[in-house]
Amino acid sequence: MTDRKPNDPLAKLQKAEDAKKATAEYHAAAAAVDANTARLRALRLEREAAEAEAPAVPKPVKKKAARKKS
């Protein structure tokens, strides 16, 4: 096993490549979250618009049964 110095050019290059990969993965994940948020927002706005256009249907009111006196 070879001992590497802390300022080994190969190690620095490897760390730089790892940092680039990590940054790319981070940005890709953030973009995926943003895309999903936009999709869900569009669905929510579409649903809310459809609910606003549709007339509100009141629920039928159930009459309570009259109590019998005993």
Secondary structure, DSSP 8 states (H G I E B T S, - for coil): -----TT-HHHHHHHHHHHHHHHHHHHHHHHHHHHHHHHHHHHHHHHHHHHHHS----------------
